[in-house]
Amino acid sequence: MAGSHKIEPEVHNGVSTLDEPSAAWGWHNIGRGPIQIAGWISVAFLLGMNFGNHRGHVETIWLCSIAALIAIGLLIQLFQPKLSQVRTVTGHNKPVGHEEPHWTYDQLTLTGTHANLTDSQLRAQNVDPKMVKRELN
């Protein structure tokens, strides 16, 4: 055969070109800075378009509304935590040797943390307190 049509995968910043063909040259590594700069320039441009030859206020309402939506999106992006901060506070950070209780079994059998529930807490779980055998200490 004259040639092969098999595509050889390349990996750029952990993204394969088989998954995303634009991984080598695309938008995969754009940071927050360029987005913030372009967004605020867009807001200024939209607000600057209010000074023109239009007589009605329909254009003004639309321009200000779109500029406000972009500004709110930029502020949300600016103040959201970085991904590394979000990943460090998870339910997976458990001490060595930690064994997770079997919560469903404990709830059904009223053992573990469910052993010392008050009558009102039992009623909240649709359990009749009269039906529960309790040992008096």
N, C-alpha and C positions, 0 to 999 in steps of 0.2 A: 504494500500500500504506500501511497505517496506521503501521507502525513497522518498524524494522530490528532483526533479532536478531543482528546481527554484534557480536562482542565486541571492544571496543577494548583493545589491550594497554597495560598500564602497567608501567614498570620501576622497581623499588624496590631500591636497593643492588645493582644489577647483576643482579637476578633478575626475569624477566618474569612477569606474572600469567598468561600463557598456559602457561608451564611449571609454575608453582606458584601456584595461585589464592590462597593465603594469604600471598603475598609482602608485601603491604601491611601486614598486621596479625599475621602468624603468628610462628613461632619462629625466623625466619631471622637475627635479629640478637641472639640471647641470648648473653651473654658467659660467661666461665668463673666469674666471681665469683658470680652468682646460682645457678649449678649447684652450686658448692662449698658455699655457704651452705645451700641446700635439702638437699643430700646429707648434710651433717654434722648438720643438725637431724633428718633421718630416722634416722641412726645413733643419735643420742641418744634419740630416741623409741623405737626398737626395743629398745635396752638398758634403757630405763626401764620397758618393759612386762614385764620379768622380775620386778619387784616387784609381785606380785599374789596372787590367791588360788589359784593352781594348785599342785597337790601333786607332780605328776610332773615329770620333767626333759625330756620330749619338746619342750614349748614352749620351754624354755630353750635347748635345742640348736638348734632352728629359728631362734629370734630372734637368737641369737649368730652363727649361720652366715650369715644374711642380712645382718646388720649388718657382719660381717667382709667379705663380698663387696662390699658398697657402699663400705666404707672402702678396700678395695684398688683399686676402680675410681676413686674420688676421688683417691687418691694417684698412680695412673698418670696421670690427667688433669692433676694439679697439676704433675708433674715432666716431662711430655713437652715437647719443644721447640715453640715457637710456629711457626705455618705459615710465617711470613716467614723464620725461621731455617732451616727445612727446605729452602725453595726456593733459598737462596743457595748451598748446597753441593751442586752437581749436576755431572753429566758434561757439561752444556752450557756451563760456564764455561771456554771455551778461549781462548787468546790469538789476537789478530788474525792471520790468515794461516795458522792451523793447519790442516793437512790430515791427516785420519785415515787411517792405513795400511789397506790391504785385507788384513785379518788372515787370511781364509780362503785367499786366493791365496798369501800368504806361507807359510802352513802347508803347503799342497799342493806348492808348488815349493821349499820349504826356502830361502826368500830372506828378506831383511829381518832381523827379530829371530830368526827360526827358522834362520838360516844357521849359527850357531855352537853348535848343540845338541850335548851330549855323547852318548855311546852310550846311556847309561841314559835320558836324556831322549827320545832317538829311540825306544827300545823302549817307553817309556811312551805314545807316540803310535802304537804298533803299526807302526813303521817299522824294517825290518831295517837295521842300520848297515852291513852288507856291501854293500847295494844302493845306497848313497849314494856318489856320486863326490865326493871331496873333493880340493881342491888343497892341496898341501903348500907352505907358504911358507918 
